[in-house]
Amino acid sequence: MTRVLHILDHSLPAHSGYTFRTRAILKAQQARGWDVAGVTGVRHPLPGPPYERIDGIDFYRTPAIPKLPSPIREWREIGALAARIDELCAIERPDILHAHSPVLDALAAARVAKKRGLPLVYEIRAFWEDAAVGNGTGREGSIKYRLIRGLERRAVDTADAVVVICNGLRDDLIARGVAADKITVSPNGVDLALFGAPPQPDATLRSALGLDDAEVIGFIGSFYDYEGIDDLIAAMPALVAARPKAKLLLVGGGPCEAALRAQAASPVRDHIVFAGRVPHDDVERYYALIDVLAYPRKKMRLTELVTPLKPLEAMAQRRIVAASDIGGHRELIKDGVTGTLFKPSNPADIAATLADLLARRGDWEAMRAAGRAFVERERDWSANVLRYEPVYQKLIDGR
C-alpha cells in the first residue's frame, strides 16, 4: 500500500478552491487503496486541535508561531512546518512526501525529504509571486517578486517530480529551463460523486432575491480584483438595455466587495443583487437560480497561466458558462461548444456576448450536455487521480 503525506497551506474545514481540490485528491487516492494524510502549515486559518479527522481524512496541524516581520516570519514558518513533517514521518511512515504550493510548503518538505531519504513531489497550483499580484499584495517585477520566483525555481530543482494543474504552468516552467519529463499535468477536476442531478430552482429563494421572471447572470466566488467583477457590473447598463429582464446575482465576498457595491449603485442598481457569502452546502441552491454563470477574469500572468475550478463545477451542474478569453479559461471552455468566450476587460463585449447568449436559448441544451460530457470525460477526479500513480511508483522504485 502506497503511503502519502500531503503538505498543505490549509485544508478542510476551511472552504476554498484550494481545500476542495485537496479533498478531491485525497478522497480519490483513498478510493485507490492508498494510505493518505495531510499536514497544514501555520497559515491554516481555523483554530482546532493538533489532529482532526474530517470527511474520513486525517489532518495534522502545525503549532502557531509568533508574529514576526517578513522575511523572518516566512523562514520561521518553513522551520515550524519542517519540524512537524519530521514528527509525522515517524507516525505515518510515508513512502512519498507530496507538497502543494505555495513554495514555503515545498521548501519545508525538502528539508525532511533530504534528512529521511524520501522522494518529494511538488505540486504547483499557482506561482506564489503571481498570486500575490492578483490579490493586490505584490507587484510584478519587484524585488520581493523576483525573490519568490527564485525560491520557486529552487523548490522545483530540489523536488524529484513536479505536478502542475494546467498546461499554462507547465509551459512556463519549461520556458524557465525545467525538463519537460520532470513535469506532470494533473488538471483541476470535479468529484462527480458530489454533483448529481442539479436541484430544482427554489421558488422561495428566487422571490426573496427579487429574481422572479428574470434572466439571471451569476457569479459565485471570491471578490478579488483579478476576477473582473467590476467589468461585469459595468456591462449591466448595456445588457439591461438589450435584455430588460436581465439581472446580475453576485454570491460571495472578498476584498473588493465594498468597491463593487458602490459601483453597483447605478441607474441599473435594481438589476444587481448581492447575496453575500453563503454556506457551502447551500451553493447548489444558488446555482439552480442562474441561467448563465459569468467568469470575467482580467488578463494577467496569473489568469493566463492558471485554470480556475468554478467553471468546471458550473459545467458539472449543467449550467451555461460565459468567460473572458484568457489562457486559463481556454483550457476549459471551447467557444460555442461547452461555453462562450468574450473579450477580457471589455464591458461592451461582455454585454453583447451575454445578450446574444440569452437570445439563443435554443442552443442551451446542447451546450449544457457538451459541458457536462467534457467534465465526465476529462475532468472527473476518479480518472484524474490515475495521473499520480506512475509518478509515485517511479519515485518509490528509484528509492
C-alpha atoms as one frame of an Amber mdcrd trajectory, in Angstrom:
protein
   0.000   0.000   0.000   1.374   3.406  -1.016   1.551   5.828   1.927   1.499
   9.543   1.071   1.877  12.543   3.368   0.460  15.696   1.763   1.959  19.010
   2.899  -0.620  21.788   2.642  -1.114  25.501   3.210  -4.629  24.947   4.637
  -7.390  22.367   4.440 -10.916  21.459   5.425 -12.859  22.545   7.394 -11.858
  25.844   5.731 -13.637  26.282   2.387 -11.776  27.433  -0.719 -10.904  26.172
  -4.174  -7.616  25.014  -2.642  -9.282  22.898   0.045 -11.831  21.407  -2.360
  -9.080  20.314  -4.763  -7.174  18.847  -1.819 -10.228  16.937  -0.635 -10.829
  15.573  -4.127  -7.232  14.370  -4.472  -7.084  12.683  -1.075 -10.516  11.027
  -1.360  -9.709   9.738  -4.839  -6.363   8.373  -3.606  -8.122   6.660  -0.699
 -10.508   5.088  -3.194  -7.437   3.657  -4.966  -6.439   1.978  -1.704  -3.626
   4.384  -0.825  -2.977   5.456   2.767  -3.015   9.280   2.837  -2.853  12.053
   5.415  -2.349  15.822   5.317  -0.396  18.315   7.418  -1.090  22.054   7.243
   1.311  24.919   7.905   0.855  27.795  10.326  -1.340  29.688   7.803  -4.260
  27.302   8.223  -6.977  29.850   9.124  -9.211  27.975  11.584  -8.441  27.122
  15.210  -8.609  23.484  16.168  -6.805  20.515  17.738  -3.387  19.290  16.535
  -5.131  16.374  14.822  -8.552  16.263  13.126 -10.333  13.607  11.084 -12.555
  15.388   8.570 -14.628  13.629   5.925 -12.623  10.464   6.571  -9.251  12.208
   6.043  -6.550  12.626   8.709  -5.263  16.204   9.041  -2.437  17.280  11.325
  -1.770  20.933  12.261   1.456  22.860  12.771   1.557  24.892  16.002   1.311
  28.667  15.659   4.439  30.818  15.735   4.905  34.415  16.964   4.087  37.237
  14.564   7.331  38.447  13.017   8.257  40.793  10.174   8.851  39.410   6.683
  11.053  37.610   5.634  11.921  36.343   9.129   8.351  35.108   9.562   8.405
  33.061   6.350  11.718  31.473   7.343  10.280  30.542  10.741   7.166  29.153
   9.016   9.342  26.839   6.957  11.168  25.670  10.063   7.979  25.062  12.060
   6.357  23.097   9.239   9.530  21.071   8.611   9.650  20.102  12.300   6.016
  18.983  12.194   6.541  16.974   8.988   9.529  15.269  10.561   7.447  14.306
  13.616   4.718  12.886  11.399   7.125  10.815   9.338   7.698   8.763  12.473
   3.930   8.343  12.891   2.676   7.939   9.313   5.836   6.378   7.808   5.126
   7.771   4.304   6.649   6.429   1.107   6.198   9.836  -0.556   6.125  13.459
   0.581   3.713  15.412  -1.638   3.988  19.178  -1.063   1.398  21.538  -2.517
   2.025  25.211  -3.245   2.788  27.810  -2.014   6.526  27.386  -2.219   7.017
  27.568   1.565   5.445  24.105   1.839   7.869  22.679  -0.717  10.907  24.198
   0.996   9.829  22.749   4.362   9.169  19.326   2.834  12.538  19.387   1.052
  14.378  19.605   4.385  12.659  16.476   5.659  12.920  14.607   2.363  16.700
  15.125   2.392  17.020  14.133   6.055  14.957  10.945   5.743  15.809   9.942
   2.188  12.204  10.280   0.995  11.124  11.207  -2.536   9.448  14.605  -2.876
   6.657  15.645  -5.249   5.976  19.385  -5.535   2.540  20.309  -6.870   2.141
  23.866  -8.143  -1.397  25.267  -8.275  -0.212  28.818  -8.956   3.091  30.635
  -8.683   3.068  32.406  -5.332   4.553  35.605  -6.769   1.782  35.849  -9.385
  -0.938  35.038  -6.854   0.328  37.958  -4.723  -0.001  40.298  -7.706  -3.514
  39.012  -8.394  -4.546  39.532  -4.759  -3.116  43.051  -4.675  -0.379  42.205
  -2.144   2.538  42.214  -4.591   3.868  43.960  -7.681   5.225  42.199 -10.754
   8.947  42.753 -11.181   9.551  43.965  -7.601  12.467  42.690  -5.502  10.061
  40.513  -3.491   8.520  39.163  -6.709  11.925  38.193  -8.100  12.993  36.657
  -4.788   9.919  34.420  -4.624  10.372  33.478  -8.275  13.908  32.366  -7.401
  12.602  30.294  -4.479  10.095  28.615  -6.811  12.907  27.568  -9.111  14.918
  26.284  -6.155  11.947  24.207  -4.961  11.351  22.806  -8.450  15.019  21.851
  -8.822  15.043  20.183  -5.380  11.878  18.141  -5.939  12.110  14.712  -7.531
   8.959  15.325  -9.585   6.730  18.323 -10.271   2.972  18.331 -10.797   1.066
  21.338 -12.193  -2.653  21.903 -12.595  -2.629  23.110 -16.199  -0.608  23.412
 -19.390  -0.025  27.122 -18.822   2.078  26.417 -15.732   3.847  23.518 -17.466
   4.818  25.649 -20.457   6.056  28.446 -18.192   8.312  26.053 -16.254   9.711
  24.598 -19.475  10.462  28.143 -20.676  12.453  28.615 -17.450  14.593  25.599
 -18.299  12.854  22.845 -16.334  12.974  19.468 -18.092   9.608  18.567 -19.616
   9.844  14.948 -18.450  10.018  16.118 -14.829   6.559  17.724 -15.067   3.158
  16.006 -14.933  -0.140  17.817 -15.507  -2.948  16.887 -13.101  -5.688  19.303
 -14.122  -8.391  20.815 -11.967 -11.318  18.464 -11.784 -14.645  17.770 -10.159
 -15.707  14.985  -7.822 -18.769  13.930  -9.782 -19.973  11.908  -6.807 -20.882
  15.297  -5.315 -22.679  16.526  -8.438 -25.777  14.538  -9.228 -28.854  15.926
 -10.940 -28.996  19.712 -10.396 -31.662  20.681  -7.859 -34.866  22.358  -8.987
 -34.933  26.147  -8.501 -36.145  27.178  -5.052 -39.108  29.482  -5.733 -38.983
  30.977  -2.240 -35.280  31.820  -2.529 -35.815  33.228  -6.030 -38.540  35.550
  -4.778 -36.518  36.584  -1.732 -33.689  37.668  -4.030 -36.046  39.546  -6.367
 -35.329  37.256  -9.323 -38.875  36.266 -10.328 -39.267  36.289 -14.118 -35.630
  37.398 -14.537 -32.890  36.283 -16.915 -30.163  35.673 -14.352 -26.450  36.180
 -14.939 -24.494  34.894 -11.942 -21.064  34.952 -10.368 -20.271  32.652  -7.424
 -16.846  33.009  -5.842 -14.414  35.356  -4.126 -14.433  39.073  -4.866 -10.817
  39.718  -5.888  -9.817  42.383  -8.396  -8.475  39.865 -10.918 -11.915  38.191
 -11.107 -13.127  41.190 -13.132 -16.490  41.551 -11.392 -16.218  45.322 -11.884
 -16.265  44.734 -15.653 -19.376  42.580 -15.276 -21.141  45.328 -13.295 -20.020
  47.899 -15.883 -21.621  45.755 -18.600 -25.033  45.755 -16.937 -26.469  49.041
 -18.343 -25.911  47.886 -21.929 -27.123  44.370 -21.134 -30.312  45.660 -19.489
 -30.934  47.943 -22.485 -30.804  44.882 -24.742 -32.462  42.432 -22.311 -34.708
  44.342 -19.868 -35.294  41.227 -17.725 -31.571  40.639 -17.156 -30.341  40.638
 -13.563 -26.913  40.008 -12.074 -26.637  37.776  -8.990 -23.341  38.028  -7.092
 -22.756  35.325  -4.481 -19.709  35.553  -2.254 -17.490  38.219  -0.757 -13.924
  39.422  -0.512 -11.574  42.412  -0.534 -13.351  44.221  -3.381 -16.895  43.893
  -2.018 -17.281  47.481  -0.749 -15.996  48.940  -4.012 -18.270  46.679  -6.058
 -21.329  47.623  -4.005 -20.512  51.304  -4.514 -20.101  50.756  -8.262 -23.435
  48.919  -8.418 -25.283  51.978  -7.069 -26.018  52.980 -10.655 -29.121  53.565
 -12.794 -29.456  49.758 -13.079 -28.946  49.088  -9.345 -32.281  47.252  -9.202
 -30.818  44.717 -11.638 -27.806  43.854  -9.445 -28.278  41.579  -6.408 -25.625
  40.893  -3.759 -26.460  37.655  -1.964 -23.401  37.772   0.314 -21.472  34.729
   1.467 -23.494  31.537   1.730 -22.697  28.185   3.398 -21.019  25.757   1.012
 -23.860  23.286   1.445 -26.293  25.924   0.103 -24.323  26.868  -3.008 -26.232
  24.444  -5.254 -29.466  26.315  -4.439 -27.946  29.456  -5.947 -26.538  27.655
  -8.979 -30.088  26.466  -9.664 -31.351  30.076  -9.964 -28.732  31.158 -12.523
 -29.180  30.947 -16.274 -25.600  31.903 -17.226 -22.525  31.699 -14.972 -20.145
  34.522 -15.887 -16.396  34.481 -15.186 -14.937  37.825 -16.377 -11.335  37.361
 -15.169  -8.875  40.048 -16.210  -5.888  39.286 -18.444  -2.671  38.960 -16.396
   0.026  36.347 -15.753  -1.995  34.624 -13.027  -5.136  34.219 -15.129  -3.277
  33.401 -18.335  -1.361  30.565 -16.665  -3.832  29.129 -14.137  -7.143  27.366
 -14.731  -9.945  28.089 -12.225 -12.171  25.452 -10.656 -15.535  27.250 -10.700
 -16.313  26.889 -14.442 -15.837  23.123 -14.141 -18.240  22.982 -11.196 -20.752
  25.007 -13.222 -20.452  22.633 -16.190 -20.882  19.672 -13.846 -24.102  21.357
 -12.673 -25.195  21.628 -16.341 -25.038  25.413 -16.202 -24.300  27.675 -19.183
 -20.832  29.239 -18.859 -19.556  32.534 -20.292 -16.000  33.653 -19.558 -13.243
  36.005 -20.620 -10.991  34.866 -23.445  -7.790  34.210 -21.461  -5.414  31.274
 -21.280  -6.785  29.770 -18.091 -10.323  29.716 -19.488  -9.365  28.473 -22.948
  -8.029  25.260 -21.388 -11.547  24.594 -20.051 -14.011  26.160 -22.485 -14.393
  25.532 -26.198 -16.059  28.667 -27.508 -19.537  27.961 -28.835 -19.444  24.314
 -27.730 -19.006  23.967 -23.969 -19.416  27.680 -23.272 -18.910  31.175 -24.649
 -15.858  33.465 -24.507 -15.813  37.280 -24.514 -13.036  39.874 -24.604 -11.426
  40.470 -21.187 -11.850  43.880 -19.502 -14.323  44.917 -22.187 -17.796  45.659
 -20.726 -19.274  46.380 -24.152 -18.275  42.961 -25.473 -19.376  41.293 -22.243
 -22.826  42.882 -22.603 -23.124  41.994 -26.291 -21.990  38.395 -25.732 -24.362
  37.833 -22.807 -27.291  39.439 -24.662 -26.661  37.176 -27.657 -26.419  34.140
 -25.393 -29.698  34.984 -23.626 -31.373  35.339 -27.018 -30.238  31.854 -28.116
 -31.934  29.632 -25.548 -32.482  27.033 -28.246 -28.721  26.321 -28.177 -28.521
  25.897 -24.417 -29.361  22.227 -24.046 -26.602  21.159 -26.457 -24.129  23.437
 -24.667 -25.129  22.066 -21.260 -24.731  18.494 -22.476 -21.332  19.236 -24.052
 -20.060  20.885 -20.871 -21.156  18.017 -18.646 -19.701  15.469 -21.089 -16.347
  17.296 -21.066 -16.202  17.130 -17.262 -17.179  13.452 -17.211 -14.689  12.551
 -19.922 -11.642  14.621 -18.928 -12.087  16.248 -15.511 -13.569  13.638 -13.157
 -11.265  13.094 -10.179 -11.795   9.341 -10.259  -9.823   9.422 -13.548  -7.537
  12.382 -12.764  -6.033  10.602  -9.761  -4.512   7.979 -12.058  -2.011  10.612
 -13.220  -0.253  10.439  -9.840   0.236   6.682  -9.866   3.141   6.424 -12.364
   4.856   9.435 -10.743   4.714   7.880  -7.287   5.669   4.414  -8.480   8.713
   5.651 -10.404   9.995   7.523  -7.343   9.355   4.625  -4.952  11.076   2.180
  -7.293  14.009   4.572  -7.635  14.324   4.861  -3.894
